[in-house]
Amino acid sequence: MWYQLSAVSNMKKILLIFIILVLSFNSSEAQFPGEAETAGASFLKFGMGARAAGMGEAFTAISGDISSVYWNPAGLSKLDGVWATFMHNRWFQDISTEFFASAFNISQNTFAFSFTVNSVPDIERRETATTEPLSYFDAHQVALGAAWARGFAKKIDLGLTFKWLYEKIDVHTASGIALDLGGIYSLRDNLKLGLAVLNLGPKMKFEEQKYPLPLFYKLGAVYSNKESYLDGHFNIALDLVKPADDPLRVHTGAEYEFPQNFNLRMGYEFGYDEKGFTFGLGFKIRKYSIDYAFVPYSSDLGNTHRISLNVKL
């Protein structure tokens, strides 16, 4: 009985700390729902991890995956051991995104570090309408993250990620900080709910202009079960995503793991002009897992391919 009362008391303290952090970071300079101002630091909107991308980015309630450091840091609490992941994403017009993260356990806590870099090469410099550009320059965007997660009372997982942000376009630079907060609640062994608030923080200042970060509010659910017919395991996930500067979006995803350590994934993202259907594959070989995601874009943007490698060290 004493242990239960102590756990409840500690839980209240931690929730109070989370609320204080949200209020502190969501200051008068942060972006609020309903504001028309368009957010900057657009690279923070790119999904990290091919597994999540193949499932339509419906990943808020998923736990036990190292890429949760991006989607919902609370999902890190179910990791066991030391993990590392690397993702490469080739976008349009030679735009590329690289993502690396590592996680490890200390007692009942999980800690993780992440590094994201987005590169846009060969941007044309022009002052007037000319046949040839005057010159070319590059743009780079970087995010360094440090995350913590822990489980409480067996059914509740909490996590947070602190991020340092940096952008450079030609010779102009900007920097800032952001915070991700998340929680996962297990209604049953096979049903979980997830909640996350991503990119809380003050506006970044680029030269004389300030712009808000791409703030996201996410609510997700995942149902997991074992399929007796094929002796496999499946996940069905649903996310409601509210960007601060855009309407509500709906993400759906499904994943089936065959007994031969082969995964098949599909998803659909509702509410986007350019995105919709997603597809993914996954393979596990001992301590390695390789994931692939195919995310097509409509109009003339083309298709994107994402590859992730996860390793349990």
C-alpha positions in Angstrom: 0.0 0.0 0.0 2.8 2.4 0.9 4.5 1.7 -2.4 1.3 2.4 -4.4 0.8 5.8 -2.6 4.4 6.7 -3.2 4.1 5.8 -6.9 1.0 8.0 -7.3 2.7 10.9 -5.5 5.7 10.7 -7.8 3.4 10.5 -10.8 1.7 13.7 -9.8 5.0 15.5 -9.3 6.2 14.4 -12.8 2.9 15.5 -14.5 3.3 18.8 -12.7 6.8 19.2 -14.1 5.5 18.4 -17.6 2.8 21.0 -17.3 5.3 23.7 -16.1 7.6 22.9 -19.1 4.7 23.2 -21.6 3.7 26.6 -20.1 7.3 27.8 -20.0 8.1 26.9 -23.6 4.7 27.8 -25.1 5.4 31.5 -24.4 3.9 34.5 -26.1 6.4 34.1 -28.9 5.4 30.5 -29.6 2.9 29.4 -32.2 -0.6 28.8 -31.0 -3.4 26.9 -32.8 -5.5 29.2 -34.9 -2.7 31.6 -35.7 -2.3 32.2 -39.4 1.4 32.7 -39.3 3.3 30.0 -41.2 5.9 28.1 -39.2 9.6 27.9 -40.2 12.2 25.2 -39.6 10.3 23.1 -42.1 12.8 20.2 -41.8 11.2 19.4 -38.4 8.1 18.3 -40.3 10.0 15.5 -42.1 9.2 12.1 -40.6 12.3 10.1 -39.3 12.5 6.4 -39.6 11.4 4.2 -42.6 9.2 2.0 -40.4 7.0 4.9 -39.3 6.9 6.4 -42.9 5.7 3.0 -44.3 2.8 3.1 -41.7 1.6 6.4 -42.8 3.4 8.1 -39.9 0.8 6.8 -37.5 3.4 6.3 -34.8 2.4 8.3 -31.7 1.3 5.3 -29.7 4.0 2.8 -30.9 6.6 1.9 -28.3 9.8 -0.1 -28.3 11.3 1.6 -31.4 14.3 3.9 -31.3 12.7 6.2 -33.9 10.2 7.2 -31.2 12.8 9.8 -30.2 11.2 11.8 -33.1 7.5 10.7 -32.9 6.9 10.4 -29.2 9.8 10.2 -26.7 7.7 8.2 -24.3 8.0 5.2 -26.7 11.6 4.9 -25.9 10.8 3.5 -22.4 10.2 0.0 -23.8 13.6 -0.3 -25.4 15.9 -2.9 -23.9 19.7 -2.6 -24.2 21.7 -0.3 -26.4 20.3 0.7 -29.8 21.4 2.7 -32.8 19.6 3.8 -36.0 20.4 5.6 -39.2 18.1 6.8 -41.9 18.8 8.2 -45.3 16.1 10.0 -47.3 16.6 11.3 -50.8 14.1 14.0 -51.6 13.4 16.0 -54.8 16.1 18.0 -56.6 19.0 16.4 -54.6 17.6 17.4 -51.3 18.7 14.9 -48.6 18.0 14.2 -45.0 20.2 12.1 -42.7 19.0 11.0 -39.2 21.0 9.2 -36.5 20.0 8.2 -33.0 21.3 6.1 -30.2 19.5 4.9 -27.0 20.5 3.0 -23.8 19.1 2.1 -20.4 20.3 3.2 -17.0 18.3 1.5 -14.3 14.6 2.1 -15.2 15.4 5.1 -17.4 16.1 5.3 -21.1 18.3 8.0 -22.6 18.7 8.8 -26.2 20.6 11.2 -28.4 19.7 12.2 -32.0 21.2 14.1 -34.8 19.3 15.3 -37.9 20.8 17.2 -40.9 18.9 18.4 -44.0 20.8 19.7 -47.0 19.6 21.7 -50.0 22.4 22.1 -52.5 22.8 24.4 -55.6 20.2 27.1 -54.9 20.4 29.6 -57.6 21.3 33.2 -56.7 19.5 35.8 -58.9 18.9 39.5 -58.6 16.9 40.0 -61.8 15.4 37.7 -64.4 18.4 36.3 -66.2 19.1 33.2 -68.3 21.9 32.1 -66.0 22.1 32.6 -62.2 24.8 34.8 -60.7 26.0 31.9 -58.5 24.9 29.0 -56.4 24.7 28.5 -52.6 23.6 25.8 -50.2 21.2 25.6 -47.2 21.7 23.4 -44.2 19.4 22.6 -41.2 20.5 20.8 -38.1 18.8 19.4 -35.0 20.6 17.9 -32.0 18.4 16.1 -29.5 18.7 14.6 -26.0 15.8 12.5 -24.8 14.7 10.8 -21.6 11.9 8.3 -21.0 10.6 6.1 -18.2 7.7 3.9 -17.3 5.5 4.5 -14.3 2.9 2.3 -12.5 3.3 -0.3 -15.3 0.7 1.3 -17.6 2.1 4.8 -18.1 5.2 5.8 -20.0 6.5 9.4 -20.2 9.3 11.0 -22.1 10.7 14.3 -23.3 13.3 15.5 -25.8 15.3 18.7 -25.7 16.5 19.9 -29.1 19.0 22.5 -30.3 18.2 23.9 -33.7 20.4 25.5 -36.3 19.8 26.8 -39.8 22.2 28.3 -42.4 21.2 29.7 -45.8 24.2 31.0 -47.7 26.0 33.1 -45.1 22.8 33.8 -42.9 22.3 31.7 -39.8 19.7 31.2 -37.1 19.5 29.0 -34.0 16.9 28.1 -31.4 15.7 25.5 -28.9 12.6 23.2 -28.8 11.0 20.6 -26.5 9.0 17.5 -27.3 6.7 16.0 -24.6 5.0 12.6 -24.8 3.1 10.0 -22.9 1.7 6.5 -23.7 -1.0 4.8 -21.7 -1.7 1.0 -21.9 -5.5 0.5 -21.7 -4.8 -3.3 -22.2 -1.9 -5.4 -23.2 -2.9 -5.0 -26.8 -4.3 -1.5 -26.9 -2.3 1.7 -26.2 -3.0 5.4 -26.4 -0.3 8.0 -27.1 -0.2 11.8 -26.7 2.6 14.1 -27.9 3.3 17.8 -28.2 6.3 18.4 -30.5 8.5 21.4 -31.2 7.5 23.6 -28.2 9.7 26.6 -28.2 10.2 30.3 -28.8 10.4 31.8 -32.3 13.7 31.6 -34.2 15.2 34.8 -35.5 16.6 34.8 -39.0 18.3 38.2 -39.5 15.6 40.6 -38.5 12.6 38.3 -39.0 11.2 35.9 -36.4 9.2 32.8 -37.2 7.5 30.2 -35.1 8.5 26.5 -34.9 6.2 23.9 -36.5 4.3 23.0 -33.4 2.3 19.7 -33.5 -0.3 18.2 -31.2 -0.7 14.4 -31.7 -3.2 11.9 -30.3 -2.7 8.2 -31.4 -3.8 4.7 -30.7 -2.4 1.3 -31.7 -4.1 -2.1 -31.5 -1.7 -5.1 -31.5 -2.5 -8.8 -31.7 -1.3 -12.2 -32.9 -2.8 -13.7 -36.0 -3.2 -17.5 -35.5 -3.8 -18.3 -39.2 -0.3 -17.2 -40.4 1.3 -17.3 -36.9 2.3 -13.6 -37.3 1.8 -10.4 -35.4 0.0 -7.2 -36.6 -0.3 -3.6 -35.5 -3.1 -1.2 -36.6 -2.5 2.4 -35.8 -4.4 5.7 -36.0 -3.1 9.2 -35.3 -4.9 12.6 -35.2 -2.4 15.3 -35.9 -3.0 19.1 -35.4 -0.3 21.3 -36.8 -0.4 24.8 -35.3 -0.5 26.4 -38.7 -2.6 23.8 -40.6 -5.9 22.0 -40.3 -6.3 18.6 -38.5 -4.8 15.6 -40.3 -5.5 11.9 -40.0 -2.8 9.2 -40.3 -3.6 5.5 -40.5 -1.2 2.6 -40.7 -0.9 -1.1 -40.5 2.0 -3.5 -40.0 2.1 -7.3 -40.3 5.2 -9.2 -39.0 5.5 -12.7 -40.5 7.2 -15.4 -38.4 10.2 -15.3 -40.8 11.1 -11.8 -39.5 9.7 -10.1 -42.5 7.4 -7.1 -42.2 4.8 -5.6 -44.6 3.5 -2.1 -44.0 0.9 0.2 -45.5 -0.7 3.5 -44.5 -2.6 6.5 -45.7 -2.3 10.2 -44.7 -5.6 12.2 -45.0 -5.7 16.0 -45.3 -2.6 16.6 -47.4 -2.5 18.0 -50.9 0.5 16.1 -52.0 0.7 12.9 -49.8 -1.6 10.0 -49.4 -0.7 6.3 -49.7 2.5 4.9 -48.2 4.1 1.4 -48.4 6.9 -0.2 -46.5 9.0 -3.4 -46.0 11.1 -4.6 -43.1 13.7 -7.4 -42.6 15.3 -8.6 -39.4 18.6 -10.5 -39.4 19.8 -11.3 -35.9 20.5 -8.0 -34.2 20.0 -5.9 -37.4 16.8 -4.7 -39.0 16.5 -2.9 -42.3 13.4 -0.9 -43.2 12.3 0.6 -46.4 9.4 3.1 -47.1 7.9 4.3 -50.4 6.1 7.6 -50.1 4.8 9.0 -53.4 3.9 12.6 -53.9 1.3 13.9 -56.4 1.7 16.5 -59.1 5.3 16.8 -60.3 7.0 16.3 -57.0 7.7 12.6 -57.7 8.4 9.8 -55.2 10.6 9.5 -52.1 12.4 6.4 -50.8 13.5 6.1 -47.2 15.9 3.5 -45.8 16.6 2.9 -42.1 19.1 0.6 -40.4 18.5 -0.4 -36.7 21.1 -2.2 -34.7 21.0 -3.6 -31.2 24.5 -3.3 -29.9 
